[in-house]
Amino acid sequence: MVSIEKSYTFKQTDTKIVERIIEDEHVGINHMVLRKREALPEHFTNSNVYMIITRGMITLQFGEQEPHIYSSGSIVNIPYNIKMNASNQNDAVLEFFVVKAPSPPYYKA
């Protein structure tokens, strides 16, 4: 019997990781873990982005805005083509998922 569903896995770690979980025409999903003072490179969003914070606190800065801090249990929606910085400025490990819908190769501005 053929399964209807697909199953995906992600690493469970306390060390820095950026891993692509799903990349198809519908959605891109990445899993990230950052330790204290670690950050992602400054970049522009390449689709509609939803950040789901599952552990710790994330510091996000968009364009010239003041940084905002979001904690575990938050979902942050970021529109297409926004300059952003994402970092962990706290002692606890930060873990979050980035959902891009549609997947960037299929995004039409």
N, C-alpha and C positions, 0 to 999 in steps of 0.2 A: 504494500500500500504506500502510495506517495503522500508525503506530508504536505498540508496546505500552507503551513506557516514556515517562516525562516527564523532561525535563531542566530543571534550575534552575541559575542562576548567582548568584555573589556577587562583590562588589567586592574587589579586591586593593589594599590601601592601607596606609599607615602613619599616616593621620590618623584622628581619632575618627569612628566610624560605628556606628550601630545600625540594622540592616536586617532586615526580616522577609523570610524566604526562602519559607517554606511556612506556610500556615494553612488546614487543612482539618479534617474531623471526626476524623482519626486522630492528627495530630501538628501541633505548632507548632514551627518551627525558625527561630531568629534567629541572625544573624552579627554579632559585635561586635569592634571594635578600639578600644583605649584606650591613649593615650600616658601617660607618667609623670605621676602625681598626678591622673589623670582617674578618675572613678568614675561608677557608676550611682546614681540616687536610691535611698535606702532604701525598701524595699517588702516586701510579703509574697508568697511564692510562690503562684501561682494554678493550679498543677497539680503533678504529679510532674515534677521538673526534673532534667535531666542536663546538666552543663556539661562541654564537651569543650575542653580547653585545647590549642591547636595552636601557640602561639608565646608566649614570655615566661612571666611568673608572675602569678597572680591572688591577691589577698588577699581572703578571704571571712570575714565575721563573721556568725554566726547568733545571734539573740537576745542574751543577755548573755555568751555564750562569748567566750573570747579569740580573736582573729583567727587563721585558718589560712592558710598559703601553699601553693599548688599550682602545679606547673610544667608546662611543655609535656609532652604525653604522658599527662596525668592526665584522668580522667573522674570528676566529683564528682556524686553523687546527693543531691538535696535534697528532702525530703518536702513535701507540700502545706501551705500556710498557715504557713510559717516566716518570721519577720522576718529580712531579710538585707541586708547591705551588700557590694557587690562593687567592688573598686578595683585600680588598678595603682600600687603603691608602689615600683616598680623603674624603672631607667633604660631597659630594653629595652621595645619596643612589645609590648603584650599583645593576642593575638587568640584568640577562643574562639567556640564555637557553643553555643547554648542550645537544648536539645531538650525540649519539653514534651509529655508523653504521658499522657492524651490532650490534645488541643488545649484550652486554657482554656475556650472557650465550651461545650465538651461535657463538661467535668469535672463529675462528680457526687460531692460530698463525702459 
